Amino acid sequence: MIETEGLVHRYSEVAAVDGVSLAIGDGEAVAVVGANGSGKTTLVRHFDALLEPDEGTVRVDGRDVTEEPVYARTRVGMVFQNPRDQFVAGTVGADVAFGPENLGLDRAEIDSRVDDALAAVDMAGRDDERIDRLSGGERARVAIAGALAMDPDHLVLDEPLVGLDRSARESVLARLDELSADGTGLVVVTHDLRDVVELVDRVVGMADGRVALDEPTPAALDRLDEVGVRDPRC
Ligand SMILES: Nc1ncnc2c1ncn2[C@@H]1O[C@H](COP(=O)(O)OP(=O)(O)OP(=O)(O)O)[C@@H](O)[C@H]1O
């Protein structure tokens, strides 16, 4: 469970997140939508204590993320907008192993997690390939595998489909659908619901740093114009 209570984040004077109280349960698949600059990325970066609240609290399973950032990062896997920003090694296997290695797990457990994570994104057996020689879609899937190797309860993906062609998008979405069906919670940040509308059961709409919409998917679609987001049915 991810919870924020009265969360405020300011960059200098401007409140990018302005009093957000939100609870995301285990296994929920949530889209966080809103216009450019509405505070989506800033909000989700708090789930892993990548930013510090100016006001309010963020908890994962009831544990304050500022006090226990390592716990938050093992339970909430983060996949950034540009996967290039998150790779730490030159090859697929070494990169996916990095998180579990930092947990101090033994080699057999690390290898098993890497195998499972790569299989989950349809990249099994490609451990030795160089990341800089992969396509954009393959990189996106390796980034997801890196987060999955931590065996998280929730996966937070910030614009995971930007820059991918149709077949890469479909491949990533199919993997996310399977993960969701297996019980991994998904939080997908996007300003375009078209791709993920089938995937999510709840839509949180941000406007000016606040939650302006929080509804189950079918009902939410009728109110998207309130947060400046296009109705994917149109
Ligand atoms: N590092 C930063 N320093 C200063 N201001 C920032 C920084 N990051 C974001 N902002 C500002 O905070 C506000 C919210 O930005 P944020 O990236 O959270 O919004 P977003 O909804 O994710 O936007 P987008 O859809 O464009 O990615 C914007 O006005 C942005 O300019």
The ligand as an SDF file (V2000), in Angstrom:
LIG
                    3D

 31 33  0  0  0  0  0  0  0  0999 V2000
   13.7760   19.9630  -10.9940 N   0  0  0  0  0  0  0  0  0  0  0  0
   12.8870   20.9310  -11.1030 C   0  0  0  0  0  0  0  0  0  0  0  0
   13.1840   22.2060  -10.7710 N   0  0  0  0  0  0  0  0  0  0  0  0
   12.2660   23.1990  -10.8540 C   0  0  0  0  0  0  0  0  0  0  0  0
   10.9910   23.0190  -11.2580 N   0  0  0  0  0  0  0  0  0  0  0  0
   10.6330   21.7730  -11.6060 C   0  0  0  0  0  0  0  0  0  0  0  0
   11.5520   20.6680  -11.5460 C   0  0  0  0  0  0  0  0  0  0  0  0
   10.8990   19.5400  -11.9370 N   0  0  0  0  0  0  0  0  0  0  0  0
    9.6330   19.9280  -12.2280 C   0  0  0  0  0  0  0  0  0  0  0  0
    9.4760   21.2590  -12.0400 N   0  0  0  0  0  0  0  0  0  0  0  0
    8.2320   22.0300  -12.2330 C   0  0  0  0  0  0  0  0  0  0  0  0
    7.2300   21.4410  -11.4020 O   0  0  0  0  0  0  0  0  0  0  0  0
    5.9940   21.3730  -12.0780 C   0  0  0  0  0  0  0  0  0  0  0  0
    5.5120   19.9340  -12.1420 C   0  0  0  0  0  0  0  0  0  0  0  0
    6.4180   19.1800  -12.9230 O   0  0  0  0  0  0  0  0  0  0  0  0
    6.2680   17.6080  -13.1370 P   0  0  0  0  0  0  0  0  0  0  0  0
    7.4050   17.1620  -13.9690 O   0  0  0  0  0  0  0  0  0  0  0  0
    6.0500   16.9510  -11.8320 O   0  0  0  0  0  0  0  0  0  0  0  0
    4.8990   17.5570  -13.9570 O   0  0  0  0  0  0  0  0  0  0  0  0
    4.3490   16.4500  -14.9540 P   0  0  0  0  0  0  0  0  0  0  0  0
    2.8720   16.4730  -14.7810 O   0  0  0  0  0  0  0  0  0  0  0  0
    5.0530   15.1650  -14.7230 O   0  0  0  0  0  0  0  0  0  0  0  0
    4.7540   17.0440  -16.3600 O   0  0  0  0  0  0  0  0  0  0  0  0
    5.0330   16.3480  -17.7960 P   0  0  0  0  0  0  0  0  0  0  0  0
    3.7260   15.7560  -18.2500 O   0  0  0  0  0  0  0  0  0  0  0  0
    5.4290   17.4980  -18.6380 O   0  0  0  0  0  0  0  0  0  0  0  0
    6.1220   15.3380  -17.6000 O   0  0  0  0  0  0  0  0  0  0  0  0
    6.2370   22.0010  -13.4490 C   0  0  0  0  0  0  0  0  0  0  0  0
    5.8350   23.3590  -13.3850 O   0  0  0  0  0  0  0  0  0  0  0  0
    7.7230   21.8930  -13.6460 C   0  0  0  0  0  0  0  0  0  0  0  0
    8.2200   22.9240  -14.4500 O   0  0  0  0  0  0  0  0  0  0  0  0
  1  2  1  0
  2  3  1  0
  2  7  2  0
  3  4  2  0
  4  5  1  0
  5  6  2  0
  6  7  1  0
  6 10  1  0
  7  8  1  0
  8  9  2  0
  9 10  1  0
 10 11  1  0
 11 12  1  0
 11 30  1  0
 12 13  1  0
 13 14  1  0
 13 28  1  0
 14 15  1  0
 15 16  1  0
 16 17  2  0
 16 18  1  0
 16 19  1  0
 19 20  1  0
 20 21  2  0
 20 22  1  0
 20 23  1  0
 23 24  1  0
 24 25  2  0
 24 26  1  0
 24 27  1  0
 28 29  1  0
 28 30  1  0
 30 31  1  0
M  END
$$$$
